[in-house]
C-alpha cells in the first residue's frame, strides 16, 4: 500500500488544517484505519458540530481548495456526526493483492 502514502499524507494535512482553521477547538484526533487489505480510512475528529462545506474558489483565492483536493484524491469521503462533534473521513483504495 506504499502507493497510497503520499495521497494519504496530503489528505491528513488538508483535513487537519481544516479542523484547526474552522473548528477552533483545543484538540483534534487523527484516526487511521485499515478496514480491509486494500483500503485505508483516514479520519479527523474534532469537537465542532459544524459540517465542512466544499467551496468553489476563484483563481485569485488563496484558500478554499482543501475539500476539492480531498475529493480528487480519495475514493470516497464524507462526514460522520458524533455526539460531541464530527469526524471528516476519506478512504483510499490500493491495488488488490494476489
C-alpha positions in Angstrom: 0.0 0.0 0.0 3.0 2.2 -0.4 1.4 3.8 -3.4 -1.2 5.4 -1.1 1.3 7.1 1.3 1.7 10.4 -0.5 -2.0 10.9 -1.2 -2.8 9.8 2.4 -0.3 12.3 3.9 -1.8 15.1 1.8 -5.3 14.2 2.9 -4.3 14.2 6.6 -2.7 17.6 6.1 -5.8 19.0 4.5 -8.3 17.6 7.0 -6.2 18.6 10.0 -5.7 22.1 8.5 -9.5 22.4 8.1 -10.2 21.3 11.6 -7.7 23.7 13.1 -8.9 26.6 11.0 -12.7 26.1 11.2 -13.4 24.0 14.3 -11.4 26.3 16.5 -11.2 23.9 19.4 -8.3 22.9 21.7 -7.9 19.4 20.3 -8.4 17.1 17.3 -7.8 13.4 16.8 -6.4 11.7 13.6 -7.6 8.2 13.1 -6.1 5.8 10.5 -7.9 2.5 10.0 -7.4 -0.3 7.5 -10.9 -1.8 7.0 -9.6 -4.4 4.6 -6.4 -5.4 2.8 -6.7 -2.7 0.0 -8.3 0.2 1.9 -7.1 2.9 4.2 -9.6 5.1 6.0 -8.3 8.4 7.4 -10.4 10.5 9.7 -10.0 13.7 11.6 -12.2 14.1 14.7 -12.9 17.5 16.3 -15.4 18.9 18.8 -17.3 21.2 16.4 -20.6 20.1 15.1 -20.3 22.5 12.1 -20.0 20.4 8.9 -17.4 21.2 6.3 -18.5 23.0 3.2 -16.8 22.3 -0.1 -16.3 25.7 -1.8 -15.6 26.7 -5.4 -12.8 29.3 -5.0 -11.9 31.7 -7.8 -8.5 31.7 -9.4 -7.3 34.6 -7.2 -8.4 33.0 -3.9 -5.6 31.7 -1.7 -7.7 29.1 0.1 -10.8 27.0 -0.2 -9.5 24.1 -2.3 -8.8 21.6 0.6 -12.0 19.5 0.3 -11.9 19.6 -3.5 -8.4 18.2 -3.2 -9.5 15.5 -0.8 -12.4 14.6 -3.1 -10.0 14.3 -6.0 -7.5 12.0 -4.2 -9.9 9.9 -2.2 -12.1 7.1 -3.5 -14.8 8.2 -1.0 -15.0 10.9 1.6 -17.7 12.2 4.0 -18.6 13.4 7.4 -19.9 11.4 10.3 -21.7 13.3 13.1 -20.7 12.3 16.6 -22.4 13.2 19.9 -19.7 15.7 20.8 -18.6 16.8 17.3 -17.8 15.2 14.0 -15.4 13.1 12.0 -14.4 14.0 8.5 -13.0 11.0 6.7 -11.6 9.8 3.4 -10.9 6.4 2.0 -8.1 5.4 -0.3 -8.1 2.1 -2.1 -4.9 0.4 -3.3 -4.3 -2.3 -5.8 -5.8 -5.8 -4.9 -3.4 -8.4 -3.8 -2.9 -11.8 -5.2 
